[in-house]
Amino acid sequence: MDILVCVKRVPMVGGRIVLTAGGQDVDTRMSGFTVSPHEECAVEEAVQITERAGGAVTVLTLGPPEAADQLRDMLALGAHRGVLLETDGREWGPVATAAAIAKAVGELGAAAFPLILVGNEAADTGGYQVGIRVAHALGRPCVTGIKRLDVAGDMLRAWREYGGGEEEFEVALPAVVGVKEGINLPRYPSLPGRLRAKRAETAVLKPAWQADGLRKVALRVPAGSAQRARVLGHGTEAVPELMRVLGEIGVLSPAGVAGGDGAMT
Amino acid sequence: MSPTVLCLVELEHGEVAVASQRALAVARSLVEAPSSGGTLAAVVFGASGALADGVAADLTRHGATELCLASAGGLTGYAPAAWARTLEQLAAARTAAAVVAAATDHGSEVLAHLGAMTGLPVAANCVSAAATGHGTWQLVRHRWAGSLLEEAILEAPCALLTVAADASQADAGPADAALGDATAGEAEAGDAVPGEAGALGSTPSGAGPGIDAAPGLPVVAFTPELDAADLRVRATESAGQGGGMSLATARVVIGGGRGVGGPEGFAALEELAGLLGGVVGVSRVVTSQGWRPHRQQVGQTGTKISPDLYLACGISGAIQHLAGCQSAKHIVAVNTDPDAPIMSRAEYAVIGDLNEVIPALVAAIRQAVGRG
């Protein structure tokens, strides 16, 4: 089965997010880029399915010319082809992004991809909607939040965590599935994978930017995220002070303390 | 004209889910901001018989002025597109100014379907919203799962918003203090239901059985017209594995990161968690190394926690991780690096090797228990 996976280039933020002057964007001068974690798992899932059942994995991204780097990263994980919907670097909203993806799928041959996988939500915008909008544009059913997937014939069963239990869905292909990290453990790119990625073909399409009805004014760092922890001490010498703090917080006398019965307070 | 705002309300154990309470608070701010006398209709899916006595009172307390019970033949259980179709028809029938839902799996999914059906934008993970007139809204919403805030303008004939489930009050910012009085309610509404609100099947007294228990909250039934495509995706629920405490709801979480050093290093953290009646949570590094299963991962792409104590051991505090523990009441970090990013989120810190500090802490707790 041929599978399309949509990924998004996002800054690799690591430990601190620094904003550009004016607060319009995350400052990426000192950081690299990556794809959102859910999406890396989507690519791994697609590769595993094609390893079992045959077919090819196409990875698509909408982004600046540099987003070709992320396509190559995904090709190195085992995807076969790349499609870049090249932009001029402006931020695209979910409505326009989904429309561009659906249009591209139509041009690539909608029937070519019985299964389209997306990450459940992007790390930066967290919109939770591009996959669903693509599904509607293509007239397909869509399930999201998926942590377990079983594709057999032209049906798929999918599970997600819900309220301490699970929700199970069964839908007919063609379909769109939003997956979450945890569905698998993505492999590391192999050397042959990297070499193959260099040679793999990448198609480039240039969709036109559209306004989305939702406009960013500015970004800011939430108040209170620049406090300093009070140091209780160093090494094991800090344990008595740590005990005092845990007592203050009130966690030293739960039922969980074997035979404790509130003895700690 | 007085606006009508619809708010999708999810129930949890027969009560209004906490995330939906936040959604109601933001929805209410949209009703009250431009003029008084607007309608805040709480939309609840499922049979009315399943509604606990306390729900109507609970809804009133959170600002709802109407309860809309949506049901249709074939619509039992969760069906995202069908729920969205229902909201679409309801919003059209009532000329709704906005449709709001909690940014839960269900709420986010349903509003995305609604956005796709109507072609309208959806502003996800809002912490506050204010109508500024002429189909324009001023929003503050999460980016990077709350590590950043975005001020945004939404222009749409009907505002579709999801409300961040873990939005803190301080995040609300200049646009509105919507969440500030989220829990302040009309006392008389709360008083209307005697006994324990939300106890399923509890004996109603005074005001009568079921949803009539809260006087003054009109109940409207709505039956959407659904087609086969709307019902293609339907959930079958199954219980969890049972047993074991949930990471999301644990009162104490002992976190382990790269500093734990390997899979065998978690024994001491498990022991400490057991002593404090808590569970172990881990960072993304730990799961991507395969040291621990993903269901123990705390973070943006793992589980979001809100314990009384989060003891973060050997965790540097990547943005991805902090997004999952920002709702913890108290964070204590144990780390060899006094400049690790976690230090800017933790309240207290022990500078040192967790593989020495944690066993010593376990011994101290055991000794204290023995003495007691």
Interface residues (C-beta under 8 A of the other chain):
Chain A: V13 G14 G15 R16 I17 L19 V26 S36 P37 H38 G93 P94 V95 A98 E121 A123 D124 T125 G126 G127 Y128 Q129 I132 R133 A135 H136 A137 G139 P141 C142 V143 T144 G145 R160 Y162 G163 G164 G165 E166 E167 E168 F169 E170 V171 A172 K180 E181 G182 L185 P186 D212 G213 L214 R215 K216 V217 A218 L219 R220 V221 P222 A223 G224 S225 A226 Q227 R228 A229 R230 V231 L232 G233 H234 G235 T236 A238 V239 P240 L242 M243 V245 L246 I249 G250 V251 L252 P254 A255 G256 V257 A258 G259 G260 D261 A263 M264
Chain B: E12 Y78 P80 A81 A103 D105 S108 E109 L111 A112 H113 G115 A116 M117 G119 L120 P121 V122 A123 A124 N125 H142 R143 W144 A145 G146 S147 L148 L149 E150 E151 A152 I153 L154 E155 A156 T162 S168 A170 D171 G173 A229 R232 V233 R234 A235 T236 E237 S238 A239 G240 S246 R251 V252 G274 L275 L276 G277 G278 R284 T287 S288 G290 H294 R295 Q297 Q300 T301 G302 D308 L309 S316 G317 A318 I319 Q320 K329 H330 V332 A333 P338 A340 P341 I342 M343 S344 R345 A346 E347 Y348 A349 V350 I351 G352 D353 E356 V357 A360 L361 A364 I365 A368 V369 R371 G372
